[in-house]
Amino acid sequence: MTKIYVIGYYTGKNSYGVIQDAGPDGDVMGQAFIIRDGGVVYIEYHYSSGAYWYRHDMGITSDWKHDTYKEYCPDGYELIDLGVYKNLEEMDARIDKVSKAGANNG
């Protein structure tokens, strides 16, 4: 079963005003990726108003994005929420770590 990693980072902007769970760190850019042939393949993304909506919009707590996930992983998949990071640099470091671990296990 293919692992689909879902991750996000706070953008520091709040483009939607006061919305549930927008938080002081602002909107969240969410991304989903798989490890294929030793590298990261980004398969989906979404700009959300906060961590709560990131989980919904990326399909962790909803059926959103699952059509795309099924296209990339027709034999089944497991969603793994890596969480929301303080900024893009911290998120990229986490993606790099996951990618290296996936390459060593694949």
BELVENUR-V176106 format. One line per field, one symbol per residue. phi: phi as a letter, one per 30 degrees, with the letter a starting at -180 (. if undefined). psi: psi as a letter, one per 30 degrees, with the letter a starting at -180 (. if undefined). burial: + if it has 24 or more other C-alpha atoms within 12 Angstrom, else -. Layout:
phi->???
psi->???
burial->???
This chain:
phi->.ddcccbabddicbdcidbeididdidbccbbbbcbhibdbdcaaaccdldededddcidcacdidddedddbdcjabdbddjccdadddddddddddddddddcc
psi->kkkjkkllkkfglifgajlkgelffalkjkkkllkkhglkjkfllkjlfaeefeeefggegagkffeeeeefifgllkkjjfakleleeeeeeeeeeeeeeeeff.
burial->--+++++++++----------++--++++++++++----+--++++++++++++++++++----++--+--+------+-+++++++---+--++--++-------
